[in-house]
Amino acid sequence: MSPPAPTPPARIRLPWRRQLSLVGAYARERLGRQVRAVAFITAYLVLFQVFVLKAPILDFAQIALGILAVVVGL
């Protein structure tokens, strides 16, 4: 005869606001990490283009959307 199957743990019930608070805190922390990771590289590339290549930054809005896509995609 096999031992009885273990019972699953009881589900934790949280109010909707508490759930949103937990998810929001997690998302803010992750987003902050991604922004810090991309900011250094972005600043380096901008400074290199402006001071070394002496080229203007064209299509700033398109570049900003691309950087935003990278941050969200990470």
C-alpha positions, -999 to +999 in steps of 0.1 A: +000+000+000+014+034-010+014+064+014-013+090+009-006+117-015+004+150+001-022+177+002-014+208-018-008+240+002-037+263+007-039+292-018-030+326-004-057+351-010-047+388-014-069+418-020-067+432-055-049+464-044-022+443-026-017+422-057-013+453-078+011+468-053+033+437-054+033+435-092+040+472-094+069+471-070+084+442-089+079+459-123+094+492-111+125+475-097+130+455-129+124+485-151+149+506-131+176+479-136+170+479-173+172+517-176+204+518-156+219+490-179+209+508-211+217+544-199+254+539-197+257+524-232+234+550-247+253+579-232+286+564-244+273+561-280+258+596-280+291+611-267+311+591-292+289+603-321+289+639-310+325+644-300+345+618-320+325+615-352+313+651-349+280+640-364+246+655-353+220+632-338+192+629-364+157+615-358+159+617-320+123+605-316+130+574-336+162+567-315+143+573-283+116+548-293+142+523-302+159+527-268+125+523-251+119+491-271+152+478-259+145+486-223+110+470-224+124+440-244+150+432-218 
